[in-house]
Amino acid sequence: MEHHMRAEYAEGDTPGDPEAPVRKWHMVRGTQEPRTLCGLLLDPAAATQSADAWGTSAARPFCKTCGALYLREVP
């Protein structure tokens, strides 16, 4: 299973806008999946990052629930 990170934005910010600040990063299964591991449904236009960024400053702030579930799914 390939995981990716998807951005959550504050209410009123436009998903996918490069100037919109990311409220929190979440983990999703696959590149097209808008539902996060913690169950939140994010806008498909939201920015994504490779799961390789997890644990780096590029992934902060990160959803703790998604992080815990991600650790259980990857070897």
KAZITA-V496205 format. One record per helix or strand of 3 or more residues. SS is the DSSP state (H for helix, E for strand). FROM is the first residue (numbers start at 1). TO is the last residue. If there is no record, write none. Layout:
BEGIN
ss={SS;SS}
from={FROM;FROM}
to={TO;TO}
END
This chain:
BEGIN
ss={E;E;E;H;H;H}
from={3;22;48;51;57;64}
to={9;29;50;53;59;73}
END
